[in-house]
Amino acid sequence: EQDDMIKVYNEKIQINNKSIIFDTTIKKIIYFSDIFVVLIRENKEIPNNIIAYDYYGNEVWKINDIVCAKVLRGYDNIIKKSENVLVAYCELGIIFEIDIFKKIVIHKNYMR
């Protein structure tokens, strides 16, 4: 299981011998087969704060590579809907369902 290779600290992820260091707290990590997705967040909004990595520790994408918003916004939660779908909750009240392998938005909802 991939989780064995990964150690998570407050602002750092250790994969084998590689460290990924953030300047913000890691709020949540979701594991998929080929990548894992990290939500970094503190009390204030941090733009573009969902980042995907492969299990070698290389960055694969950031949320705005897929969502392509003109203004970078922050996200406050992520949920694993299926083995290839991530749900990302934008601070503006928009919910994106993302195919993490095709790197496309498959659904967009507004919370009202």
C-alpha angles and dihedrals in degrees: 000000000000094000089072092067093051128078117186124205130175096278102001140071119200116202113181100305097339126095125205109198124196128191089221136056118275104238101178142357126199120195123216128174099269103013142026125218124221128202112200116192146145130176096299128060114271114196121233091005101158113088130178124210135183120234091264089064097253118141110246102179146334121228095254091056084070104030094041096201114178090223114045110236134188127246126215104194144020129195132189106233096174140338091288105023126084121186113211123193113211119209088238090066096260119134117206124195107204132193097220096199099044088038094223136127106246097178138013124194135176122224110223 
